[in-house]
């Protein structure tokens, strides 16, 4: 295969750098020793390696998804630290509404680059979710609902549906043939992209892959449909979780919607004093502000020393 690639590269006057060429063996049997294998690219030997980077994604023999998740989180964390000088930090910085817009524009794309095509399991999704501080609890969900922010899982779903449209709308006959083959052969394979995206389409009550391929809408119409479907689903899901918590009784559910920021943040300026006031209001709304009535439950009814 390498000789064929070298032959066609020479015909097209393309030079393949042998020192940057790596070979990764996928699904390698245990009885095969990596050191016994080698290939030749031109006159340069190519030896197999454990992993390599292709189009920004790590391709590895083992734990490929874990390596990519760790790498994306590391890159997103460095991006976040570099944005600290813009005021993207705590109550001494910008209004959280502005901070989230910066986070959404610069950090999220680097965090989720290529994640839509990887077969991530729930534990790997949870690792990425914890980076955003979006723990599985109604209290944290309420904070994100106040900002109108999507969860990491929803952001990945949005990218998967966008990638699906790009594949289905491609006019390349080879790609179309691969799509048809994957739909026929791998639709039940849980590691296949098409199996994953079939579940995503069903989750948001969107047309199936077959229906879409036969009656493909315009790109703009598809983006609007996906956006509204994702926002509606996660708004209903998170509000149901919030309603189960008695401490969130003072939070007006009618003002909570994904894609729309709550007035508690939109009514503030970006001054430090206003942001601190807004943080106290949010703590009161979400039941995380520690009052004397809360302390009395744990003090055995004894009066506070401040009284």
ABEGO torsion letter per residue (X at the ends): XAAAAAAAAAAAGBBBBAAABBBBBBGBBAABBAAABBBBBEABBBBBBABBBBGGBBBBABGAAAAAAAAAAAAAAAAAAAAAAAGBBEAABBBAAAAAAAAAAAAAAAAABGAAABBBBAAAAAAAAAAAGBBBBAAAAAAAAAAGBBBAAAAAAAAAAAAAAAAAABABAAAAAAAAAAAAAAAABAABAAAAAAAAAAAAGBBBAAAAAABBBBAAAAAAAAAAAAAAAAAAAAAAAAAABAAAAABBAAABBBGBBBAAAAABBABAAAAAAAAAAAAAAAGABBBAAAAAAAAGGBBBAAX
